[in-house]
Amino acid sequence: MSEPTPGVLGSTGVWKVFAADTLAARQESLSASYDRINRNPGYLTISTIRFTASVGITDRLEFGAVLEANRRVLVGRAEQLSFGQQALGLFGNRTPGALPLATERVSGSSRMAQLRFPPAADGILTGAAGYYNLLPFAGLVREGGGIGQVSLALKFRVLSESSGAPIGLAVRSEFDVPIRKGIEYLLLHPTGTADLQFGFDAIGSRNIRDVAGLYWNLGYRHINQPAHVSVVRLADEAPLGFGWNIPRTGRIQFLGETTAEVFFGSHTPNTTFGAEDPIDLTVGFRVGVIPRLSLSAGYRRVLNQFGRDKNGFVVNTAFVSSRK
C-alpha cells in the first residue's frame, strides 16, 4: 500500500495523526470508522462513528470532510461532574435534576454548578466546576448520544520527499460545525461543545526508505463558547501527535500513534481527577484487503488518567481510488 491512506479525521495519515503526503489531483478516498476513548472527569466512555471523504484538488492540495454520524457518551462517575451532581440532586431543592441556586453556580455561569465535596447534599462548594472540555454537557444523563459535528479541512503539502526534500512538510486548516447547538438538547445528548471550532496543524513526515514512515503533528484549535447561554467558558486546545507505520509500503503494516490534548487559556475553573490533558497511545495494524481497500484496527489506552476502564480502540476501513 504505497498510496496515502485516510485516517479517521478526514485527512491522510495514521488514525488521528496526519501525514504530510496528499492525494494526487482528482484522486479520491472514502472511509468509515468506529472509535472509542475514555476521558476524565466523570470516567466518560466516548464512542464515535465517523464517515469521511477526501479528494486531491491539485497534487499538493487535499480537501477532506468528516461527519460524526453518531457519538455516544457513557458517564461512569456522575459525582465528578457538575451536571452529574445536579442529576444526583445535590443542588436547588435537592431533587434529582433540580437547577442550582445562584449561590451554588460557578462564577459567571447561568447553569453550571460548583462541585460539592464530598459529593453529598451537605458537601462543601469547591468554587470549581467538573467537566471535560470537549464535552462539557455530559453528566445530566447517564448515557446519551446523537449526531455530532461536521468537520471540513484543507491540507497543503509544502515539501515532499518524493521531490527530493529531506523531509515532508504540510499545513492543514480545519473548521468544525456542530449539527445541534441547543443547550437543552445537548444536556440530554452531550455530543459536543455547542459552537464552532477552528484551527490548524503543522505536519512533518520522514520516510526511512520503505522500512518506516514517521509523522509529527502540532496544532491549535480555537473553541468558541457555547452559543446563546453563558454556561461554561472553555479552554482552547493544542493537539499533539506522533505516529508511525512499519513497513511503510507493505500490504500488512504495524501502526502506532501517541496523541495528546493540551488545553490552555482562560476557562471556567475545573476540578480534575487525574491529569487534565489526556495522552493516548494506540497500536495496531493496517492490511490491504483487496487493491485500494484497507482495514486498520488499533488498541488504545489512556496513559495518564485514572478510571476503571482506560481501554479503547479504533477500527477504520478506507478506499483510495487510482490516480487519474
SVG drawing of the C-alpha trace seen along z (x, -y; Angstrom):
<svg xmlns="http://www.w3.org/2000/svg" viewBox="-37 -36 54 45">
<polyline fill="none" stroke="black" stroke-width="0.4" points="0.0,0.0 2.0,-2.9 -0.9,-5.3 -1.7,-7.9 -4.5,-6.4 -7.1,-8.4 -7.4,-8.2 -10.5,-8.8 -10.3,-12.7 -10.7,-13.2 -7.1,-13.6 -4.4,-11.1 -2.3,-9.7 -2.4,-7.0 -5.7,-7.3 -5.7,-10.8 -2.1,-11.7 -1.8,-13.3 0.9,-12.6 2.5,-15.3 1.6,-13.4 -1.6,-14.3 -3.8,-12.6 -3.0,-13.3 -5.1,-15.6 -8.6,-14.2 -7.7,-11.1 -10.5,-10.3 -10.8,-8.4 -13.7,-7.3 -13.5,-5.8 -15.8,-4.7 -14.6,-4.2 -15.6,-3.3 -13.6,-4.9 -13.8,-4.6 -11.9,-6.6 -12.1,-7.3 -11.9,-10.8 -12.0,-12.4 -13.6,-13.8 -16.6,-11.5 -15.0,-8.3 -16.5,-9.1 -16.6,-6.4 -17.0,-8.1 -17.9,-6.1 -18.0,-7.7 -19.0,-6.5 -17.5,-8.7 -17.7,-8.8 -15.1,-10.7 -14.4,-11.7 -11.3,-13.3 -10.2,-14.5 -7.0,-15.8 -7.8,-19.2 -4.2,-19.5 -1.2,-17.3 -0.4,-19.5 -3.8,-20.4 -6.2,-18.0 -9.8,-18.6 -11.4,-16.4 -14.8,-16.2 -15.9,-14.3 -19.4,-13.5 -19.7,-12.3 -22.8,-10.2 -23.3,-9.1 -21.5,-9.9 -22.5,-8.2 -21.3,-9.2 -21.5,-6.9 -20.9,-8.5 -19.2,-6.2 -18.8,-8.7 -21.6,-11.3 -20.5,-12.7 -17.3,-14.1 -19.3,-16.3 -21.3,-19.4 -24.2,-18.2 -23.8,-14.8 -24.1,-16.2 -27.2,-18.1 -28.7,-14.7 -28.0,-13.3 -30.0,-16.0 -27.2,-18.0 -28.5,-21.5 -31.5,-23.7 -34.4,-21.9 -32.3,-18.7 -34.5,-16.7 -32.7,-14.9 -32.1,-17.3 -33.0,-20.5 -31.3,-23.6 -28.6,-25.0 -29.3,-28.2 -27.4,-31.3 -25.1,-30.9 -24.3,-27.3 -23.3,-28.1 -19.7,-28.5 -18.7,-32.1 -20.0,-33.6 -22.3,-30.7 -26.1,-30.7 -26.4,-26.9 -23.2,-25.0 -22.9,-24.3 -19.8,-24.3 -18.9,-20.7 -19.7,-19.7 -17.0,-17.8 -17.7,-15.3 -20.4,-14.6 -23.4,-14.9 -26.1,-17.4 -24.1,-18.9 -20.8,-18.8 -18.8,-22.0 -19.0,-24.0 -15.5,-23.9 -15.7,-27.0 -14.8,-24.9 -16.9,-23.0 -16.4,-19.5 -16.5,-18.9 -14.5,-17.6 -13.5,-20.5 -14.7,-18.9 -17.9,-17.5 -18.9,-20.0 -22.6,-19.0 -22.0,-15.4 -23.5,-14.2 -27.2,-15.1 -28.0,-11.7 -26.0,-8.5 -25.9,-7.7 -26.8,-9.9 -25.9,-10.3 -26.8,-11.6 -25.2,-13.2 -22.1,-15.1 -20.4,-17.7 -19.2,-18.2 -15.5,-18.9 -14.0,-20.4 -10.3,-20.5 -7.7,-21.6 -4.2,-20.2 -1.4,-21.8 1.9,-20.0 4.8,-22.4 7.7,-19.9 7.8,-16.3 10.5,-13.7 9.4,-12.3 10.6,-15.7 14.0,-15.5 13.3,-17.3 14.9,-15.8 11.5,-15.8 7.9,-16.2 6.1,-19.3 2.4,-20.3 -0.1,-22.6 -3.7,-21.8 -6.6,-24.0 -9.8,-22.7 -13.3,-24.1 -15.8,-22.2 -19.6,-22.9 -21.9,-21.4 -25.1,-19.9 -27.1,-20.7 -26.4,-23.8 -29.3,-24.0 -28.3,-23.8 -31.3,-21.8 -30.8,-19.2 -27.1,-18.8 -27.8,-18.3 -29.7,-15.1 -27.4,-14.3 -23.9,-15.5 -22.2,-15.2 -20.2,-18.5 -19.4,-22.0 -22.4,-23.7 -20.4,-26.1 -17.8,-26.4 -14.2,-25.2 -11.4,-26.0 -7.6,-25.9 -4.6,-24.5 -1.9,-21.8 1.7,-21.8 2.7,-18.4 6.1,-16.8 7.0,-13.4 10.2,-11.4 10.4,-8.2 13.1,-5.7 13.2,-4.1 10.4,-1.6 11.1,-0.5 9.1,-3.0 7.2,-6.3 7.4,-8.8 4.9,-11.6 4.8,-14.6 1.8,-17.0 1.5,-20.2 -1.8,-22.0 -4.1,-24.7 -7.9,-24.7 -9.9,-27.7 -13.0,-26.5 -15.9,-29.0 -18.0,-29.3 -21.4,-27.6 -23.9,-29.6 -26.8,-31.6 -26.3,-30.9 -23.5,-31.7 -23.0,-28.1 -19.2,-27.5 -16.1,-29.2 -14.0,-26.6 -10.2,-26.4 -8.5,-26.3 -6.7,-23.1 -3.3,-22.2 -3.5,-18.7 -0.1,-17.0 0.7,-13.7 3.5,-11.3 2.7,-8.3 4.5,-5.6 3.8,-2.7 6.2,0.2 6.9,1.3 5.9,-1.9 4.7,-0.3 3.8,3.2 0.5,4.9 0.5,5.6 1.7,2.7 2.3,2.2 0.7,-1.2 1.1,-3.3 0.4,-6.8 0.7,-8.9 -1.7,-11.8 -2.3,-14.4 -5.0,-17.1 -3.3,-20.1 -5.9,-22.6 -4.8,-26.2 -6.1,-29.7 -8.8,-31.3 -11.6,-28.9 -14.2,-28.1 -12.3,-26.7 -12.3,-22.9 -11.7,-20.2 -9.8,-17.3 -9.5,-13.7 -6.2,-12.6 -4.2,-14.7 -6.2,-17.5 -4.5,-16.9 -5.1,-13.3 -2.4,-11.4 -3.3,-8.3 -1.2,-5.5 -2.7,-3.5 -1.1,-0.5 -2.4,1.9 -2.2,2.8 -3.3,2.0 -3.9,4.6 -4.7,4.3 -7.8,6.5 -8.0,6.0 -6.3,3.5 -7.1,-0.1 -9.3,1.2 -7.6,1.4 -8.7,2.2 -7.0,1.0 -7.6,1.6 -5.8,0.5 -6.0,0.8 -5.9,-2.5 -5.0,-3.2 -5.1,-6.5 -1.6,-6.8 -2.1,-9.5 -5.7,-9.5 -7.4,-7.5 -10.5,-5.3 -12.0,-1.9 -11.6,-1.4 -8.8,-3.2 -9.0,-0.9 -10.3,-2.0 -9.9,-1.0 -10.4,-2.2 -11.4,-0.4 -11.2,-2.1 -11.9,-0.8 -10.7,-3.0 -10.9,-3.1 -8.5,-5.1 -9.1,-5.5 -6.4,-5.2 -4.5,-8.3 -6.3,-9.9"/>
</svg>
